[in-house]
Amino acid sequence: MATPISPPPAPKCLREVLELEQLDTNLFRSQVNQINVNRTLFGGQILGQGLKAAQHTVAADRICHSLHGYFLLAGASDIPVIYDVELTRDGGSFSTRRVVARQRSRPIFHMELSFHRQEEGLQHEVTVSGDVPDPEDLMDVQQLVEKFGDRLPQGAVALLSQQRIIELKPVNPEMFMLRKQSLQRAQYWIRSASPLPQDPLTQLAGLAYLSDYFLVSTALLKHPTAMQNKDVMMASLDHAMWFHSPPRADEWILVEAVSPFAGGARGLTRAEMFSRDRKLVASVAQEGLIRLLDKQPR
């Protein structure tokens, strides 16, 4: 008879979420699990932990520049996640890895990652859209819940109040919180609520973790009434990310997200992530399930 597995403890900070236990050369296990809505795993946890597991199998002079992952099954927060890393290729400049995340021997997520040694080359980057206030001039989510709490759906208050290991400050707080009108773009500052280790790998994994916040819901910005509908089912389907410059996930990151398409019960979101000094550090694309449950056949 199998020995019961003790549930991983809930994390108190982002650093704990990103810590892994190495079981074998290419095999890793989560040490804590973030408890998300419905006791499922937050996709950002799997992204950050999977990236960190893969990087541990690559030469130190090669840094992840892109990842592409698919969420296959909803993860459970009451059991650890096992990360199996396949050493796909090591070339002269690039290394490729495949990571499969499993629970109860079933794959819940898989991801391809590419690593590149530093080289010089042509350079350009997009800039921030418009004049964005500094984070010190904006209220955080906890302050906004206190201000708008009586006008928010009860479920939204509970969800926003759970975000304790990150700090988030919307650029357009009233529209972000109340969703009274259609928006073309989401802009918000985000960071780890506590300091992270200085090593570049943890900072990179931290940015991957942060990149999964509010991307699916961005597709609902043009449909404010749907956002207030408790019968909307949302889930991440896939996630792609490109890293451009070394980030600091425990310093403010500005996210600019737009949704170019929604249809067929899916929504696509693209985003750029900028450092505090408005330097582009990463680009993200994600498709999510957006299912109106009251529209399903009975």
C-alpha positions in Angstrom: 0.0 0.0 0.0 1.4 3.4 -1.0 2.6 5.7 1.7 0.4 8.8 1.9 2.3 12.0 0.8 2.1 14.9 3.2 0.8 18.1 1.5 3.6 20.6 0.8 3.4 23.7 3.1 1.9 26.9 1.8 4.6 29.5 1.0 5.0 32.7 2.9 7.1 34.4 0.1 8.0 34.0 -3.5 11.5 32.7 -2.7 9.9 29.6 -1.1 7.8 28.9 -4.1 10.8 28.8 -6.4 12.8 26.4 -4.2 13.3 22.9 -5.6 14.6 19.6 -4.2 16.9 17.7 -6.5 16.0 14.0 -6.5 18.3 12.8 -9.3 20.5 14.3 -12.0 17.5 15.5 -14.1 14.7 15.0 -11.6 13.3 17.7 -9.2 10.4 18.2 -6.8 8.6 21.3 -5.5 9.2 22.0 -1.8 6.1 24.1 -1.3 2.9 24.7 -3.4 1.0 27.9 -3.7 -2.6 27.4 -2.9 -4.7 28.9 -5.7 -8.5 29.2 -6.2 -10.2 25.8 -5.9 -7.1 24.3 -4.3 -5.4 24.1 -7.8 -1.9 25.2 -8.7 -1.1 28.6 -10.0 0.4 28.4 -13.5 3.1 30.8 -12.6 4.5 28.4 -10.0 4.9 25.7 -12.6 6.5 28.1 -15.0 9.0 29.4 -12.5 9.8 26.0 -11.0 10.1 24.3 -14.4 12.5 27.0 -15.7 14.6 26.6 -12.6 14.8 22.8 -12.9 15.8 23.1 -16.6 18.5 25.7 -15.9 20.1 23.4 -13.3 21.0 21.0 -16.2 22.5 23.6 -18.4 26.1 25.1 -18.4 26.3 28.2 -16.2 27.2 30.5 -19.2 23.9 29.8 -20.9 20.7 31.6 -19.9 17.1 30.9 -20.8 16.0 33.2 -23.6 12.7 31.5 -24.4 10.1 29.0 -23.2 6.9 27.5 -24.6 4.6 25.5 -22.4 1.2 23.9 -22.4 -1.0 23.4 -19.3 -2.5 19.9 -19.7 -4.3 19.3 -16.4 -5.2 21.4 -13.4 -2.5 20.8 -10.8 -3.4 20.0 -7.2 -1.9 22.0 -4.4 -2.0 19.2 -1.9 0.8 17.1 -3.4 4.3 18.0 -4.7 5.1 18.5 -8.3 7.8 16.3 -10.0 9.8 18.0 -12.8 11.5 15.6 -15.2 14.1 17.4 -17.4 15.1 15.9 -20.8 18.5 17.0 -22.1 17.3 17.5 -25.7 20.4 19.1 -27.2 23.6 21.0 -26.4 25.1 22.8 -29.4 27.9 25.3 -29.8 25.8 28.3 -28.7 22.4 27.0 -27.7 21.0 24.3 -25.4 17.5 22.9 -25.5 15.6 21.2 -22.7 12.1 19.7 -22.3 10.4 19.7 -18.9 7.5 17.5 -18.0 5.7 18.3 -14.7 3.8 15.4 -13.1 1.5 14.7 -10.2 0.3 11.2 -9.4 2.4 10.0 -12.4 0.2 12.1 -14.8 1.7 14.9 -16.9 0.0 18.2 -15.9 2.3 20.5 -17.9 5.2 20.3 -20.4 7.5 23.0 -21.7 10.3 23.4 -24.2 13.1 25.9 -23.2 16.1 27.3 -25.1 19.3 28.6 -23.5 21.9 30.8 -25.2 25.4 31.9 -24.3 25.8 35.7 -24.3 26.6 37.3 -27.6 26.8 40.8 -29.0 24.4 41.8 -31.9 22.0 44.4 -33.3 19.7 46.0 -30.7 16.4 47.8 -30.6 13.3 47.6 -28.3 9.8 49.0 -28.0 9.0 51.6 -25.4 6.3 52.0 -22.8 3.0 53.3 -24.2 2.1 56.8 -22.9 3.1 58.5 -19.6 2.8 55.8 -16.9 2.9 56.9 -13.3 5.6 55.5 -11.0 4.5 52.8 -8.6 4.9 55.0 -5.6 2.1 57.2 -7.0 -0.4 54.3 -7.2 -2.4 52.3 -4.6 -1.7 48.6 -4.2 -4.4 45.9 -4.4 -5.0 45.7 -0.7 -5.6 49.5 -0.5 -7.9 49.2 -3.6 -9.9 46.4 -2.0 -10.4 48.6 1.0 -11.5 51.5 -1.2 -13.7 49.6 -3.6 -14.5 46.4 -1.6 -18.2 47.3 -1.1 -18.6 47.5 -4.9 -16.7 44.4 -5.8 -18.2 40.9 -6.2 -17.5 38.8 -3.1 -15.4 36.3 -5.0 -13.2 39.0 -6.5 -12.5 40.4 -3.0 -11.4 37.0 -1.8 -9.3 36.4 -4.9 -7.5 39.7 -4.7 -6.9 39.4 -1.0 -5.1 36.1 -1.5 -2.3 37.8 -3.4 0.1 38.1 -0.4 3.4 37.0 -1.9 3.3 39.6 -4.7 2.5 43.3 -4.8 0.4 44.7 -7.6 -0.5 48.3 -8.5 -2.9 48.9 -11.4 -2.2 52.0 -13.5 -5.9 52.6 -14.0 -7.2 51.4 -10.6 -10.9 52.1 -10.8 -11.3 50.6 -14.3 -9.1 47.7 -13.3 -11.1 46.9 -10.2 -14.6 47.7 -11.3 -14.5 47.0 -15.0 -17.3 49.4 -15.8 -16.2 50.1 -19.3 -14.3 48.5 -22.1 -10.5 48.8 -22.0 -8.0 48.4 -24.8 -5.0 47.7 -22.6 -4.0 46.5 -19.1 -1.1 48.3 -17.4 0.1 47.4 -13.9 3.2 47.3 -11.8 4.1 44.0 -10.2 6.9 42.5 -8.0 7.7 40.0 -5.4 6.5 41.2 -2.0 9.7 40.2 -0.4 13.4 40.2 -1.5 14.7 37.4 -3.6 18.2 35.9 -3.7 20.6 37.9 -5.9 21.4 35.0 -8.2 20.2 35.6 -11.8 18.4 32.2 -12.0 16.0 32.9 -9.2 15.3 36.4 -10.6 14.6 34.9 -14.0 12.3 32.2 -12.5 10.6 34.9 -10.5 9.8 36.9 -13.6 8.4 33.7 -15.2 6.2 33.3 -12.1 5.0 37.0 -12.3 4.3 36.7 -16.0 1.2 34.6 -15.5 -0.7 37.1 -13.4 -4.0 38.5 -15.0 -3.1 37.5 -18.5 -6.3 35.5 -19.1 -8.5 38.1 -17.6 -6.9 40.7 -19.9 -9.0 39.2 -22.7 -12.1 40.2 -20.8 -11.2 43.9 -20.6 -13.3 44.5 -23.8 -16.2 42.6 -22.2 -16.7 44.2 -18.8 -20.1 42.5 -18.1 -18.5 39.1 -18.6 -15.9 39.9 -16.0 -18.6 40.4 -13.4 -20.3 37.1 -14.4 -19.6 34.4 -11.8 -20.3 31.8 -14.5 -17.2 32.5 -16.5 -14.6 29.7 -16.4 -11.0 30.8 -17.1 -7.9 28.7 -17.3 -4.5 29.1 -18.9 -4.0 26.8 -22.0 -0.4 27.7 -23.1 2.3 30.2 -22.3 5.2 31.5 -24.3 7.9 33.9 -23.0 11.0 35.5 -24.4 13.6 37.0 -22.0 15.5 40.1 -23.3 17.4 41.6 -20.4 18.4 40.3 -16.9 15.4 41.1 -14.7 14.8 41.9 -11.0 11.6 40.2 -10.0 11.8 41.8 -6.5 11.8 45.3 -8.0 8.9 46.9 -9.8 8.0 45.4 -13.3 5.6 47.3 -15.5 3.3 45.0 -17.5 1.5 46.2 -20.6 -1.0 43.6 -21.9 -3.4 43.6 -24.8 -5.8 41.0 -26.2 -5.9 41.0 -30.0 -8.5 38.2 -30.2 -11.1 36.3 -28.3 -13.5 33.7 -29.8 -14.4 30.1 -29.7 -14.2 30.1 -25.9 -10.6 31.1 -26.1 -8.8 34.4 -25.7 -5.2 35.5 -26.7 -3.1 38.0 -24.7 0.2 39.5 -25.5 2.3 41.5 -23.0 5.6 43.3 -22.6 7.4 43.5 -19.3 9.5 46.6 -18.5 11.9 47.2 -15.6 11.5 50.2 -13.3 13.6 52.3 -15.7 11.3 51.4 -18.6 13.8 48.9 -20.2 12.1 46.0 -21.9 13.0 42.8 -20.1 10.6 40.2 -21.5 7.7 39.5 -23.9 4.9 37.2 -23.2 2.0 35.5 -25.1 -0.7 33.3 -23.6 -4.0 31.7 -24.8 -6.6 31.0 -22.2 -9.9 29.2 -21.9 -12.8 31.7 -21.4 -16.0 29.6 -21.3 -19.4 31.1 -20.5 -20.9 28.3 -18.5 -24.5 29.5 -19.0 -24.0 29.2 -22.7 -23.2 25.5 -22.7 -25.7 22.9 -23.9 -27.5 21.0 -21.2 
